[in-house]
Every structure is written in structure tokens, then in C-alpha cells.
Amino acid sequence: MGWLTANQIEAARVAATRHMKRRGKLWIRVFPDKPISKKPLETRMGKGKGNPEGWVAPIRPGNMIIEVSGCNEATAKGALARAASKVPMRCKFLSRHSG
């Protein structure tokens, strides 16, 4: 279980699409819809909850994060390897055709 921030999802998307050079199609299968709040630094306890600072997508083991089609397997593997380097958790490449 972990969180993917909106910035991490965008960095993975940019890295994958740049590697594919606009060949094929890419889908992001997660959406950051959980707000994360944070209190300002050097603030005393109490006085309610902090303001929303960003958005995250909760990720569980087995979730598909990015899906690619329309390109050969070597290009897809390279693109998803670059996207996986932007994500703070272990990722695995799955193919529909590999048994």
C-alpha cells in the first residue's frame, strides 16, 4: 500500500510518452482524488486540521498504473521502465501476450 502524488503520476506519463515518441497510446489507470492536508511549520497543536497541500492516488499491490498499446513490446518495455523509475514503489511489466 502506498501513495502516488499527482506530480509523480505526471512525471511518469511524460517519461513514458517521450520514450514512445508519440507512437502508440498510453492510458493512466489511477487518478489522484484523495486530498492530503498539512499544518504550517512551527504551528502549535490544535486549531483544527491544516489546509489541503496536494492530491494523491492510493495504490495497492496488483494495481495497474499505466497501460500502453499500439507499439512493439521493446518500445513499451522501455517506456514503462522509464515511468517506473519515477514511481516510489516496485513495478512489474506485464504483457497480454506473454504466458
N, CA, C and O atoms as CSV, one atom per row, in Angstrom:
chain,resi,resn,atom,element,x,y,z
A,1,MET,N,N,0.848,-1.187,0.000
A,1,MET,CA,C,0.000,0.000,0.000
A,1,MET,C,C,0.887,1.241,0.000
A,1,MET,O,O,1.855,1.317,0.757
A,2,GLY,N,N,0.563,2.189,-0.830
A,2,GLY,CA,C,1.334,3.417,-0.894
A,2,GLY,C,C,0.536,4.507,-1.582
A,2,GLY,O,O,-0.600,4.296,-2.005
A,3,TRP,N,N,1.145,5.668,-1.685
A,3,TRP,CA,C,0.516,6.813,-2.328
A,3,TRP,C,C,1.341,7.261,-3.522
A,3,TRP,O,O,2.570,7.298,-3.467
A,4,LEU,N,N,0.657,7.598,-4.591
A,4,LEU,CA,C,1.278,8.239,-5.750
A,4,LEU,C,C,0.759,9.664,-5.803
A,4,LEU,O,O,-0.449,9.884,-5.883
A,5,THR,N,N,1.661,10.630,-5.759
A,5,THR,CA,C,1.218,12.021,-5.847
A,5,THR,C,C,0.927,12.374,-7.303
A,5,THR,O,O,1.342,11.673,-8.226
A,6,ALA,N,N,0.209,13.469,-7.481
A,6,ALA,CA,C,-0.123,13.926,-8.836
A,6,ALA,C,C,1.144,14.250,-9.620
A,6,ALA,O,O,1.205,14.003,-10.825
A,7,ASN,N,N,2.161,14.806,-8.945
A,7,ASN,CA,C,3.417,15.128,-9.634
A,7,ASN,C,C,4.149,13.871,-10.084
A,7,ASN,O,O,4.745,13.865,-11.161
A,8,GLN,N,N,4.118,12.810,-9.289
A,8,GLN,CA,C,4.777,11.563,-9.675
A,8,GLN,C,C,4.068,10.918,-10.861
A,8,GLN,O,O,4.721,10.383,-11.757
A,9,ILE,N,N,2.748,10.965,-10.874
A,9,ILE,CA,C,1.988,10.403,-11.997
A,9,ILE,C,C,2.305,11.174,-13.276
A,9,ILE,O,O,2.492,10.572,-14.334
A,10,GLU,N,N,2.365,12.496,-13.185
A,10,GLU,CA,C,2.667,13.315,-14.358
A,10,GLU,C,C,4.088,13.080,-14.845
A,10,GLU,O,O,4.321,13.025,-16.053
A,11,ALA,N,N,5.048,12.939,-13.927
A,11,ALA,CA,C,6.437,12.679,-14.327
A,11,ALA,C,C,6.544,11.329,-15.028
A,11,ALA,O,O,7.281,11.207,-16.006
A,12,ALA,N,N,5.828,10.318,-14.553
A,12,ALA,CA,C,5.840,9.004,-15.204
A,12,ALA,C,C,5.211,9.083,-16.585
A,12,ALA,O,O,5.702,8.464,-17.529
A,13,ARG,N,N,4.125,9.841,-16.709
A,13,ARG,CA,C,3.463,9.982,-18.014
A,13,ARG,C,C,4.378,10.662,-19.018
A,13,ARG,O,O,4.489,10.210,-20.158
A,14,VAL,N,N,5.036,11.742,-18.612
A,14,VAL,CA,C,5.924,12.476,-19.522
A,14,VAL,C,C,7.093,11.589,-19.942
A,14,VAL,O,O,7.452,11.566,-21.119
A,15,ALA,N,N,7.696,10.855,-18.994
A,15,ALA,CA,C,8.834,9.989,-19.320
A,15,ALA,C,C,8.434,8.897,-20.306
A,15,ALA,O,O,9.181,8.600,-21.239
A,16,ALA,N,N,7.262,8.297,-20.108
A,16,ALA,CA,C,6.817,7.218,-20.998
A,16,ALA,C,C,6.484,7.747,-22.390
A,16,ALA,O,O,6.872,7.135,-23.386
A,17,THR,N,N,5.773,8.867,-22.479
A,17,THR,CA,C,5.393,9.374,-23.800
A,17,THR,C,C,6.600,9.888,-24.577
A,17,THR,O,O,6.631,9.785,-25.803
A,18,ARG,N,N,7.600,10.443,-23.879
A,18,ARG,CA,C,8.804,10.893,-24.591
A,18,ARG,C,C,9.587,9.716,-25.152
A,18,ARG,O,O,10.165,9.811,-26.235
A,19,HIS,N,N,9.609,8.604,-24.419
A,19,HIS,CA,C,10.321,7.434,-24.925
A,19,HIS,C,C,9.592,6.831,-26.130
A,19,HIS,O,O,10.230,6.346,-27.064
A,20,MET,N,N,8.261,6.863,-26.107
A,20,MET,CA,C,7.487,6.279,-27.210
A,20,MET,C,C,7.478,7.180,-28.443
A,20,MET,O,O,7.115,6.726,-29.528
A,21,LYS,N,N,7.869,8.440,-28.298
A,21,LYS,CA,C,7.917,9.399,-29.412
A,21,LYS,C,C,6.593,9.472,-30.165
A,21,LYS,O,O,6.561,9.425,-31.395
A,22,ARG,N,N,5.520,9.585,-29.425
A,22,ARG,CA,C,4.156,9.720,-29.932
A,22,ARG,C,C,3.658,8.515,-30.715
A,22,ARG,O,O,2.633,8.609,-31.391
A,23,ARG,N,N,4.354,7.385,-30.642
A,23,ARG,CA,C,3.841,6.156,-31.243
A,23,ARG,C,C,3.003,5.448,-30.191
A,23,ARG,O,O,3.366,5.434,-29.015
A,24,GLY,N,N,1.911,4.872,-30.594
A,24,GLY,CA,C,1.083,4.117,-29.665
A,24,GLY,C,C,0.217,5.017,-28.797
A,24,GLY,O,O,0.182,6.235,-28.967
A,25,LYS,N,N,-0.474,4.387,-27.871
A,25,LYS,CA,C,-1.396,5.092,-26.996
A,25,LYS,C,C,-1.081,4.715,-25.559
A,25,LYS,O,O,-0.685,3.584,-25.280
A,26,LEU,N,N,-1.259,5.670,-24.641
A,26,LEU,CA,C,-0.928,5.466,-23.242
A,26,LEU,C,C,-2.124,5.879,-22.386
A,26,LEU,O,O,-2.704,6.945,-22.589
A,27,TRP,N,N,-2.484,5.028,-21.430
A,27,TRP,CA,C,-3.567,5.322,-20.501
A,27,TRP,C,C,-3.023,5.331,-19.083
A,27,TRP,O,O,-2.245,4.455,-18.704
A,28,ILE,N,N,-3.430,6.317,-18.304
A,28,ILE,CA,C,-3.123,6.362,-16.883
A,28,ILE,C,C,-4.331,5.756,-16.170
A,28,ILE,O,O,-5.447,6.260,-16.298
A,29,ARG,N,N,-4.112,4.682,-15.423
A,29,ARG,CA,C,-5.220,3.941,-14.818
A,29,ARG,C,C,-5.545,4.372,-13.390
A,29,ARG,O,O,-6.478,3.840,-12.788
A,30,VAL,N,N,-4.798,5.319,-12.839
A,30,VAL,CA,C,-5.064,5.806,-11.479
A,30,VAL,C,C,-5.335,7.301,-11.542
A,30,VAL,O,O,-4.877,7.982,-12.461
A,31,PHE,N,N,-6.075,7.810,-10.570
A,31,PHE,CA,C,-6.380,9.238,-10.519
A,31,PHE,C,C,-6.186,9.739,-9.097
A,31,PHE,O,O,-6.695,9.126,-8.159
A,32,PRO,N,N,-5.459,10.845,-8.914
A,32,PRO,CA,C,-5.234,11.365,-7.562
A,32,PRO,C,C,-6.456,12.120,-7.039
A,32,PRO,O,O,-6.605,13.314,-7.296
A,33,ASP,N,N,-7.324,11.431,-6.312
A,33,ASP,CA,C,-8.564,12.051,-5.837
A,33,ASP,C,C,-8.645,12.122,-4.317
A,33,ASP,O,O,-9.717,12.382,-3.769
A,34,LYS,N,N,-7.527,11.894,-3.626
A,34,LYS,CA,C,-7.512,11.966,-2.163
A,34,LYS,C,C,-6.712,13.193,-1.733
A,34,LYS,O,O,-5.520,13.277,-2.030
A,35,PRO,N,N,-7.340,14.151,-1.039
A,35,PRO,CA,C,-6.594,15.340,-0.616
A,35,PRO,C,C,-5.701,15.040,0.584
A,35,PRO,O,O,-6.088,14.286,1.477
A,36,ILE,N,N,-4.514,15.625,0.606
A,36,ILE,CA,C,-3.573,15.481,1.707
A,36,ILE,C,C,-3.399,16.867,2.326
A,36,ILE,O,O,-3.007,17.819,1.652
A,37,SER,N,N,-3.698,16.961,3.618
A,37,SER,CA,C,-3.581,18.254,4.294
A,37,SER,C,C,-2.301,18.305,5.116
A,37,SER,O,O,-1.726,17.275,5.468
A,38,LYS,N,N,-1.869,19.525,5.414
A,38,LYS,CA,C,-0.621,19.717,6.140
A,38,LYS,C,C,-0.713,21.007,6.941
A,38,LYS,O,O,-1.180,22.030,6.439
A,39,LYS,N,N,-0.263,20.951,8.191
A,39,LYS,CA,C,-0.224,22.154,9.024
A,39,LYS,C,C,1.044,22.940,8.693
A,39,LYS,O,O,2.058,22.341,8.333
A,40,PRO,N,N,1.008,24.248,8.805
A,40,PRO,CA,C,2.222,25.030,8.566
A,40,PRO,C,C,3.311,24.702,9.588
A,40,PRO,O,O,3.014,24.234,10.687
A,41,LEU,N,N,4.564,24.947,9.225
A,41,LEU,CA,C,5.672,24.702,10.131
A,41,LEU,C,C,5.598,25.638,11.329
A,41,LEU,O,O,5.111,26.764,11.219
A,42,GLU,N,N,6.085,25.167,12.477
A,42,GLU,CA,C,6.159,25.930,13.717
A,42,GLU,C,C,4.793,26.454,14.160
A,42,GLU,O,O,4.669,27.579,14.645
A,43,THR,N,N,3.778,25.619,13.984
A,43,THR,CA,C,2.427,25.950,14.433
A,43,THR,C,C,2.104,25.093,15.646
A,43,THR,O,O,2.433,23.907,15.671
A,44,ARG,N,N,1.471,25.674,16.644
A,44,ARG,CA,C,1.127,24.921,17.852
A,44,ARG,C,C,0.015,23.927,17.559
A,44,ARG,O,O,-0.721,24.058,16.581
A,45,MET,N,N,-0.089,22.919,18.438
A,45,MET,CA,C,-1.110,21.891,18.284
A,45,MET,C,C,-2.502,22.494,18.453
A,45,MET,O,O,-2.676,23.537,19.083
A,46,GLY,N,N,-3.477,21.817,17.880
A,46,GLY,CA,C,-4.853,22.274,17.995
A,46,GLY,C,C,-5.236,23.167,16.835
A,46,GLY,O,O,-4.544,23.216,15.818
A,47,LYS,N,N,-6.331,23.865,16.994
A,47,LYS,CA,C,-6.845,24.806,15.993
A,47,LYS,C,C,-7.201,24.133,14.666
A,47,LYS,O,O,-7.070,24.748,13.608
A,48,GLY,N,N,-7.645,22.884,14.713
A,48,GLY,CA,C,-8.204,22.228,13.536
A,48,GLY,C,C,-7.182,21.625,12.590
A,48,GLY,O,O,-5.982,21.583,12.860
A,49,LYS,N,N,-7.704,21.170,11.493
A,49,LYS,CA,C,-6.904,20.479,10.501
A,49,LYS,C,C,-6.291,21.484,9.531
A,49,LYS,O,O,-6.845,22.562,9.315
A,50,GLY,N,N,-5.144,21.129,8.946
A,50,GLY,CA,C,-4.459,22.030,8.022
A,50,GLY,C,C,-5.144,22.099,6.666
A,50,GLY,O,O,-6.087,21.357,6.393
A,51,ASN,N,N,-4.668,22.979,5.842
A,51,ASN,CA,C,-5.223,23.150,4.501
A,51,ASN,C,C,-4.727,22.051,3.564
A,51,ASN,O,O,-3.646,21.503,3.777
A,52,PRO,N,N,-5.509,21.720,2.521
A,52,PRO,CA,C,-5.041,20.717,1.551
A,52,PRO,C,C,-3.783,21.198,0.830
A,52,PRO,O,O,-3.745,22.305,0.295
A,53,GLU,N,N,-2.770,20.359,0.825
A,53,GLU,CA,C,-1.489,20.689,0.192
A,53,GLU,C,C,-1.322,20.020,-1.161
A,53,GLU,O,O,-0.621,20.549,-2.024
A,54,GLY,N,N,-1.948,18.875,-1.365
A,54,GLY,CA,C,-1.793,18.160,-2.628
A,54,GLY,C,C,-2.780,17.019,-2.725
A,54,GLY,O,O,-3.604,16.812,-1.833
A,55,TRP,N,N,-2.689,16.282,-3.816
A,55,TRP,CA,C,-3.604,15.174,-4.081
A,55,TRP,C,C,-2.796,13.914,-4.345
A,55,TRP,O,O,-1.738,13.964,-4.973
A,56,VAL,N,N,-3.298,12.784,-3.863
A,56,VAL,CA,C,-2.620,11.502,-4.055
A,56,VAL,C,C,-3.613,10.454,-4.532
A,56,VAL,O,O,-4.825,10.591,-4.364
A,57,ALA,N,N,-3.066,9.406,-5.129
A,57,ALA,CA,C,-3.847,8.233,-5.522
A,57,ALA,C,C,-3.371,7.065,-4.662
A,57,ALA,O,O,-2.204,6.686,-4.752
A,58,PRO,N,N,-4.239,6.481,-3.830
A,58,PRO,CA,C,-3.819,5.319,-3.046
A,58,PRO,C,C,-3.610,4.116,-3.971
A,58,PRO,O,O,-4.468,3.797,-4.794
A,59,ILE,N,N,-2.457,3.457,-3.822
A,59,ILE,CA,C,-2.100,2.331,-4.691
A,59,ILE,C,C,-1.968,1.080,-3.828
A,59,ILE,O,O,-1.301,1.099,-2.793
A,60,ARG,N,N,-2.594,0.016,-4.250
A,60,ARG,CA,C,-2.475,-1.272,-3.567
A,60,ARG,C,C,-1.673,-2.221,-4.441
A,60,ARG,O,O,-1.587,-2.011,-5.651
A,61,PRO,N,N,-1.084,-3.259,-3.860
A,61,PRO,CA,C,-0.345,-4.226,-4.677
A,61,PRO,C,C,-1.261,-4.859,-5.723
A,61,PRO,O,O,-2.382,-5.266,-5.420
A,62,GLY,N,N,-0.770,-4.934,-6.951
A,62,GLY,CA,C,-1.547,-5.509,-8.045
A,62,GLY,C,C,-2.280,-4.481,-8.886
A,62,GLY,O,O,-2.842,-4.836,-9.922
A,63,ASN,N,N,-2.295,-3.209,-8.474
A,63,ASN,CA,C,-2.952,-2.164,-9.272
A,63,ASN,C,C,-2.160,-1.914,-10.550
A,63,ASN,O,O,-0.930,-1.877,-10.534
A,64,MET,N,N,-2.881,-1.743,-11.657
A,64,MET,CA,C,-2.249,-1.341,-12.901
A,64,MET,C,C,-2.205,0.181,-12.933
A,64,MET,O,O,-3.231,0.842,-12.767
A,65,ILE,N,N,-1.020,0.732,-13.146
A,65,ILE,CA,C,-0.861,2.188,-13.105
A,65,ILE,C,C,-0.909,2.774,-14.509
A,65,ILE,O,O,-1.632,3.739,-14.756
A,66,ILE,N,N,-0.131,2.185,-15.443
A,66,ILE,CA,C,-0.058,2.698,-16.813
A,66,ILE,C,C,-0.302,1.543,-17.773
A,66,ILE,O,O,0.170,0.426,-17.559
A,67,GLU,N,N,-1.038,1.829,-18.818
A,67,GLU,CA,C,-1.315,0.836,-19.862
A,67,GLU,C,C,-0.874,1.426,-21.193
A,67,GLU,O,O,-1.109,2.603,-21.467
A,68,VAL,N,N,-0.228,0.595,-22.030
A,68,VAL,CA,C,0.311,1.050,-23.315
A,68,VAL,C,C,-0.167,0.101,-24.403
A,68,VAL,O,O,-0.231,-1.110,-24.194
A,69,SER,N,N,-0.503,0.656,-25.573
A,69,SER,CA,C,-0.827,-0.182,-26.728
A,69,SER,C,C,-0.410,0.551,-27.995
A,69,SER,O,O,-0.143,1.753,-27.973
A,70,GLY,N,N,-0.356,-0.188,-29.098
A,70,GLY,CA,C,-0.064,0.417,-30.388
A,70,GLY,C,C,1.410,0.556,-30.711
A,70,GLY,O,O,1.763,1.252,-31.663
A,71,CYS,N,N,2.288,-0.094,-29.939
A,71,CYS,CA,C,3.717,-0.075,-30.249
A,71,CYS,C,C,4.283,-1.456,-29.961
A,71,CYS,O,O,3.630,-2.283,-29.324
A,72,ASN,N,N,5.505,-1.704,-30.434
A,72,ASN,CA,C,6.074,-3.032,-30.212
A,72,ASN,C,C,6.469,-3.206,-28.743
A,72,ASN,O,O,6.524,-2.239,-27.983
A,73,GLU,N,N,6.738,-4.440,-28.365
A,73,GLU,CA,C,6.963,-4.753,-26.949
A,73,GLU,C,C,8.245,-4.129,-26.413
A,73,GLU,O,O,8.301,-3.753,-25.242
A,74,ALA,N,N,9.271,-4.013,-27.241
A,74,ALA,CA,C,10.532,-3.421,-26.783
A,74,ALA,C,C,10.338,-1.936,-26.447
A,74,ALA,O,O,10.858,-1.451,-25.442
A,75,THR,N,N,9.596,-1.226,-27.285
A,75,THR,CA,C,9.329,0.185,-27.009
A,75,THR,C,C,8.483,0.344,-25.757
A,75,THR,O,O,8.743,1.219,-24.931
A,76,ALA,N,N,7.469,-0.503,-25.619
A,76,ALA,CA,C,6.603,-0.430,-24.439
A,76,ALA,C,C,7.388,-0.741,-23.172
A,76,ALA,O,O,7.189,-0.095,-22.143
A,77,LYS,N,N,8.277,-1.725,-23.241
A,77,LYS,CA,C,9.072,-2.097,-22.072
A,77,LYS,C,C,10.002,-0.954,-21.663
A,77,LYS,O,O,10.147,-0.666,-20.475
A,78,GLY,N,N,10.626,-0.306,-22.641
A,78,GLY,CA,C,11.499,0.828,-22.338
A,78,GLY,C,C,10.737,2.008,-21.753
A,78,GLY,O,O,11.199,2.659,-20.816
A,79,ALA,N,N,9.552,2.277,-22.326
A,79,ALA,CA,C,8.743,3.394,-21.834
A,79,ALA,C,C,8.273,3.143,-20.412
A,79,ALA,O,O,8.316,4.047,-19.577
A,80,LEU,N,N,7.829,1.940,-20.128
A,80,LEU,CA,C,7.331,1.643,-18.783
A,80,LEU,C,C,8.470,1.526,-17.781
A,80,LEU,O,O,8.262,1.772,-16.593
A,81,ALA,N,N,9.664,1.157,-18.225
A,81,ALA,CA,C,10.821,1.148,-17.318
A,81,ALA,C,C,11.175,2.573,-16.911
A,81,ALA,O,O,11.508,2.820,-15.752
A,82,ARG,N,N,11.106,3.511,-17.853
A,82,ARG,CA,C,11.369,4.909,-17.512
A,82,ARG,C,C,10.282,5.457,-16.589
A,82,ARG,O,O,10.573,6.221,-15.669
A,83,ALA,N,N,9.034,5.069,-16.834
A,83,ALA,CA,C,7.941,5.518,-15.970
A,83,ALA,C,C,8.081,4.923,-14.565
A,83,ALA,O,O,7.777,5.587,-13.575
A,84,ALA,N,N,8.539,3.680,-14.484
A,84,ALA,CA,C,8.694,3.021,-13.180
A,84,ALA,C,C,9.785,3.676,-12.350
A,84,ALA,O,O,9.748,3.621,-11.120
A,85,SER,N,N,10.755,4.294,-13.009
A,85,SER,CA,C,11.824,4.962,-12.261
A,85,SER,C,C,11.330,6.243,-11.592
A,85,SER,O,O,11.995,6.755,-10.691
A,86,LYS,N,N,10.193,6.766,-12.007
A,86,LYS,CA,C,9.625,7.977,-11.408
A,86,LYS,C,C,8.667,7.671,-10.262
A,86,LYS,O,O,8.180,8.582,-9.592
A,87,VAL,N,N,8.400,6.395,-10.039
A,87,VAL,CA,C,7.405,5.969,-9.051
A,87,VAL,C,C,8.128,5.404,-7.825
A,87,VAL,O,O,9.089,4.650,-7.985
A,88,PRO,N,N,7.696,5.745,-6.604
A,88,PRO,CA,C,8.433,5.325,-5.407
A,88,PRO,C,C,8.127,3.911,-4.927
A,88,PRO,O,O,8.248,3.637,-3.733
A,89,MET,N,N,7.739,3.017,-5.813
A,89,MET,CA,C,7.455,1.638,-5.426
A,89,MET,C,C,7.894,0.690,-6.536
A,89,MET,O,O,8.129,1.110,-7.670
A,90,ARG,N,N,8.002,-0.583,-6.198
A,90,ARG,CA,C,8.418,-1.563,-7.206
A,90,ARG,C,C,7.308,-1.764,-8.220
A,90,ARG,O,O,6.134,-1.852,-7.860
A,91,CYS,N,N,7.682,-1.836,-9.492
A,91,CYS,CA,C,6.717,-2.021,-10.566
A,91,CYS,C,C,7.123,-3.224,-11.407
A,91,CYS,O,O,8.299,-3.582,-11.476
A,92,LYS,N,N,6.141,-3.834,-12.038
A,92,LYS,CA,C,6.379,-5.014,-12.861
A,92,LYS,C,C,5.757,-4.789,-14.234
A,92,LYS,O,O,4.673,-4.215,-14.344
A,93,PHE,N,N,6.445,-5.240,-15.282
A,93,PHE,CA,C,5.929,-5.137,-16.650
A,93,PHE,C,C,5.120,-6.379,-16.950
A,93,PHE,O,O,5.619,-7.495,-16.806
A,94,LEU,N,N,3.872,-6.200,-17.366
A,94,LEU,CA,C,3.017,-7.320,-17.753
A,94,LEU,C,C,2.626,-7.166,-19.209
A,94,LEU,O,O,2.399,-6.056,-19.691
A,95,SER,N,N,2.551,-8.291,-19.904
A,95,SER,CA,C,2.129,-8.285,-21.295
A,95,SER,C,C,0.953,-9.226,-21.458
A,95,SER,O,O,0.892,-10.280,-20.825
A,96,ARG,N,N,0.039,-8.842,-22.294
A,96,ARG,CA,C,-1.136,-9.682,-22.532
A,96,ARG,C,C,-0.733,-10.953,-23.292
A,96,ARG,O,O,-1.369,-11.996,-23.146
A,97,HIS,N,N,0.339,-10.855,-24.111
A,97,HIS,CA,C,0.705,-11.967,-24.983
A,97,HIS,C,C,1.709,-12.927,-24.351
A,97,HIS,O,O,1.822,-14.069,-24.797
A,98,SER,N,N,2.455,-12.485,-23.304
A,98,SER,CA,C,3.409,-13.394,-22.689
A,98,SER,C,C,2.682,-14.288,-21.699
A,98,SER,O,O,1.941,-13.796,-20.849
A,99,GLY,N,N,2.882,-15.570,-21.799
A,99,GLY,CA,C,2.132,-16.505,-20.984
A,99,GLY,C,C,2.779,-16.906,-19.789
A,99,GLY,O,O,2.228,-17.698,-19.025
